[in-house]
């Protein structure tokens, strides 16, 4: 398990940050989302990360959450709890 890279913090790392001096940008990703990394941060320190003046922070952790959420399988519908859907499915089964 990786730990936060901030001195004195022993929390588990949840994010990776990378940066480019040339582009004056810092990218913050979920841990393990990217291969290149400048360091690892816990949730608290990742949320508080502030780039140098004039630099841009690109927090891509929310985008990763949206992508991960979209990939989750649809939950199964319990037809016994939804009589209207149960009737629709029965009708569809008879038609096929």
C-alpha atoms as one frame of an Amber mdcrd trajectory, in Angstrom:
protein
   0.000   0.000   0.000   1.349   3.408  -0.962   1.383   6.160   1.622   0.877
   9.898   1.208   4.067  11.656   0.154   3.508  14.710   2.361   6.025  14.817
   5.242   4.450  13.701   8.494   1.366  12.169   6.866   1.001   8.407   7.141
  -2.433   8.090   5.467  -2.898   5.759   2.491  -2.427   7.417  -0.887  -5.549
   7.807  -3.030  -4.236  10.084  -5.800  -1.225  10.575  -8.033  -0.020  13.937
  -9.250   2.134  14.778 -12.252   3.292  18.128 -13.531   4.874  19.870 -16.488
   6.934  23.007 -15.975   6.790  23.703 -19.688   2.980  23.695 -19.716   2.705
  25.136 -16.186   0.165  22.448 -15.352  -0.435  19.915 -12.590  -2.577  16.812
 -13.174  -4.259  14.958 -10.331  -5.479  11.405 -11.025  -6.788   8.448  -9.043
  -3.991   6.252  -7.787  -3.058   3.774 -10.500  -4.802   5.655 -13.341  -1.510
   6.822 -14.870   1.951   5.279 -15.110   3.990   8.465 -14.702   3.831  10.134
 -11.336   5.618  12.841  -9.435   4.084  11.812  -6.152   1.217  10.259  -4.258
  -1.229  11.992  -1.939  -3.945  10.986   0.504  -7.501  12.231  -0.009  -7.062
  15.240   2.306  -3.830  16.454   0.732  -5.067  15.795  -2.825  -8.188  17.878
  -2.141  -6.011  20.701  -0.759  -3.418  20.628  -3.565  -2.766  24.144  -4.883
  -0.457  24.654  -7.879   2.042  27.518  -8.057   0.707  30.934  -9.070   0.025
  31.041 -12.806  -0.203  27.249 -13.127  -3.345  25.237 -13.888  -4.632  22.312
 -11.853  -6.374  19.564 -13.829  -8.198  17.361 -11.314  -9.153  14.298 -13.336
 -10.338  12.266 -10.354 -14.010  13.168 -10.946 -13.773  12.181 -14.608 -12.398
   8.783 -13.553 -15.304   8.338 -11.126 -17.808   9.075 -13.897 -16.118   6.600
 -16.241 -15.908   3.913 -13.539 -19.566   4.457 -12.608 -20.690   4.145 -16.219
 -18.876   0.816 -16.534 -20.750  -0.742 -13.609 -23.335  -3.345 -14.637 -26.993
  -2.416 -14.448 -28.697  -3.718 -11.285 -31.115  -6.600 -11.700 -34.778  -5.628
 -11.436 -36.889  -7.649  -9.041 -40.085  -8.061 -11.080 -42.073  -9.115  -8.004
 -41.597  -5.636  -6.535 -42.644  -3.827  -9.718 -45.969  -5.271 -10.936 -46.169
  -2.942 -13.945 -42.757  -4.078 -15.198 -43.639  -7.701 -14.480 -46.700  -7.411
 -16.736 -44.636  -5.742 -19.465 -42.000  -8.480 -19.313 -44.665 -11.212 -19.379
 -46.162  -9.599 -22.473 -42.756  -9.371 -24.133 -42.000 -13.028 -23.371 -45.327
 -14.133 -24.907 -44.650 -12.141 -28.055 -41.268 -13.763 -28.666
